[in-house]
């Protein structure tokens, strides 16, 4: 295991954390020659960034 997973308590904190981890995973995939996997992970990163930036009522809270 690379590191311990923290448990964000708020949805926006969770989205920010997912964005950070996805960035690391995307870079790892890209540097390992897995271009398509890097692309898919980047789509997840963009979705997390969108959720983190949206107002609470837009997230269904």
Backbone bond lengths (Angstrom), bond angles and torsions (degrees), N, CA, C in turn:
res aa  C-N    CA-C-N  psi(-1)  N-CA   C-N-CA  omega(-1)  CA-C   N-CA-C  phi
1 X - - - 1.449 - - 1.519 108.34 -
2 X 1.320 117.82 134.33 1.456 122.53 -177.04 1.523 111.28 -73.67
3 X 1.304 118.03 -44.50 1.453 121.30 -178.67 1.510 110.44 -162.50
4 X 1.304 115.32 166.16 1.456 120.22 179.16 1.523 109.95 -74.46
5 X 1.309 115.72 144.07 1.460 121.41 177.98 1.511 108.04 -91.51
6 X 1.313 115.61 123.15 1.454 118.79 177.03 1.517 108.68 -83.76
7 X 1.305 116.71 162.27 1.465 121.27 -177.78 1.514 110.73 -114.92
8 X 1.338 117.48 92.21 1.458 119.85 177.01 1.533 109.38 -62.33
9 X 1.312 116.35 141.84 1.457 119.97 -176.12 1.518 113.11 -94.32
10 X 1.310 117.35 -20.92 1.462 120.70 -178.06 1.531 109.57 -112.62
11 X 1.334 116.21 147.11 1.473 119.17 -178.96 1.523 113.70 -56.32
12 X 1.346 117.87 -39.38 1.460 118.65 -179.58 1.525 111.43 -68.80
13 X 1.345 117.04 -33.15 1.459 120.45 175.22 1.527 110.37 -67.01
14 X 1.309 116.43 -40.83 1.463 120.55 178.34 1.527 110.23 -62.39
15 X 1.329 116.74 -44.43 1.466 120.54 -179.98 1.523 110.86 -62.74
16 X 1.322 117.62 -40.52 1.466 121.04 178.49 1.526 110.83 -64.44
17 X 1.320 115.89 -41.87 1.465 120.38 179.09 1.530 110.80 -65.15
18 X 1.312 116.71 -43.68 1.469 120.94 178.01 1.525 110.02 -60.78
19 X 1.317 117.30 -40.54 1.459 121.16 178.18 1.531 110.65 -60.72
20 X 1.330 117.04 -44.49 1.460 121.30 -179.69 1.534 111.72 -63.17
21 X 1.318 115.75 -46.78 1.464 120.13 -178.80 1.530 110.27 -66.71
22 X 1.321 116.55 -40.58 1.464 120.41 179.83 1.524 110.79 -62.86
23 X 1.327 117.09 -35.57 1.465 120.47 177.14 1.526 110.07 -61.63
24 X 1.321 116.35 -44.31 1.461 120.47 178.85 1.524 111.26 -64.72
25 X 1.319 116.76 -42.98 1.464 120.65 179.45 1.526 111.41 -65.83
26 X 1.321 116.38 -40.49 1.467 120.15 177.83 1.513 110.44 -59.65
27 X 1.344 116.09 -46.66 1.459 119.97 -179.53 1.519 111.53 -63.07
28 X 1.324 116.96 -41.47 1.462 121.49 177.91 1.530 110.65 -60.70
29 X 1.327 115.99 -46.89 1.466 120.13 179.32 1.529 111.10 -61.83
30 X 1.337 116.53 -44.44 1.461 120.69 -178.70 1.524 110.86 -63.44
31 X 1.327 116.26 -44.91 1.468 120.41 -178.76 1.529 112.53 -69.99
32 X 1.322 116.80 -17.28 1.462 121.41 178.89 1.522 112.38 -95.10
33 X 1.318 116.59 1.80 1.455 120.63 177.58 1.516 115.07 87.63
34 X 1.324 116.83 14.46 1.458 121.20 179.39 1.521 109.66 -101.65
35 X 1.309 115.62 71.98 1.456 121.62 -174.96 1.519 114.53 -59.63
36 X 1.329 116.72 -45.09 1.462 118.93 -178.34 1.525 110.64 -68.26
37 X 1.314 117.50 -39.36 1.461 120.99 176.55 1.529 110.09 -62.73
38 X 1.322 116.87 -41.60 1.466 121.17 176.96 1.522 110.39 -59.70
39 X 1.318 116.17 -41.06 1.469 120.69 177.94 1.528 111.15 -61.94
40 X 1.320 117.15 -46.33 1.469 120.41 -179.56 1.528 111.71 -63.71
41 X 1.321 116.22 -41.71 1.465 119.67 177.99 1.521 110.04 -64.83
42 X 1.326 117.15 -36.50 1.461 119.75 178.83 1.525 111.44 -65.84
43 X 1.313 117.58 -32.57 1.469 119.80 175.45 1.537 110.16 -64.15
44 X 1.317 117.04 -39.71 1.464 120.68 176.04 1.527 110.36 -65.49
45 X 1.330 116.57 -39.06 1.466 120.61 178.04 1.523 110.92 -61.99
46 X 1.309 116.51 -44.08 1.463 120.60 179.27 1.528 111.60 -64.01
47 X 1.309 117.58 -39.08 1.469 121.33 177.46 1.529 110.08 -64.43
48 X 1.317 117.35 -43.47 1.464 120.55 178.15 1.522 110.65 -63.34
49 X 1.323 117.48 -41.44 1.464 120.96 178.54 1.522 110.54 -62.81
50 X 1.311 116.36 -38.95 1.466 120.90 178.03 1.523 111.01 -63.79
51 X 1.330 116.27 -43.43 1.475 120.59 178.88 1.522 110.95 -65.29
52 X 1.321 117.41 -39.97 1.460 121.51 -178.79 1.522 111.26 -66.09
53 X 1.334 116.66 -32.46 1.458 121.18 -176.71 1.520 113.99 -87.70
54 X 1.324 117.40 -14.79 1.464 118.99 -175.66 1.523 111.13 -82.11
55 X 1.336 116.99 149.17 1.459 120.28 176.56 1.534 110.88 -63.49
56 X 1.332 118.00 153.10 1.476 121.31 -177.07 1.523 113.92 -52.68
57 X 1.312 118.96 -40.56 1.474 119.67 -177.65 1.526 112.07 -66.84
58 X 1.337 116.70 -24.13 1.466 120.49 177.80 1.528 111.30 -77.95
59 X 1.343 117.36 -19.35 1.452 121.95 179.68 1.517 111.66 -90.42
60 X 1.329 117.31 -2.12 1.454 119.82 179.75 1.513 113.34 88.16
61 X 1.323 117.14 18.10 1.469 120.06 179.42 1.520 109.96 -88.75
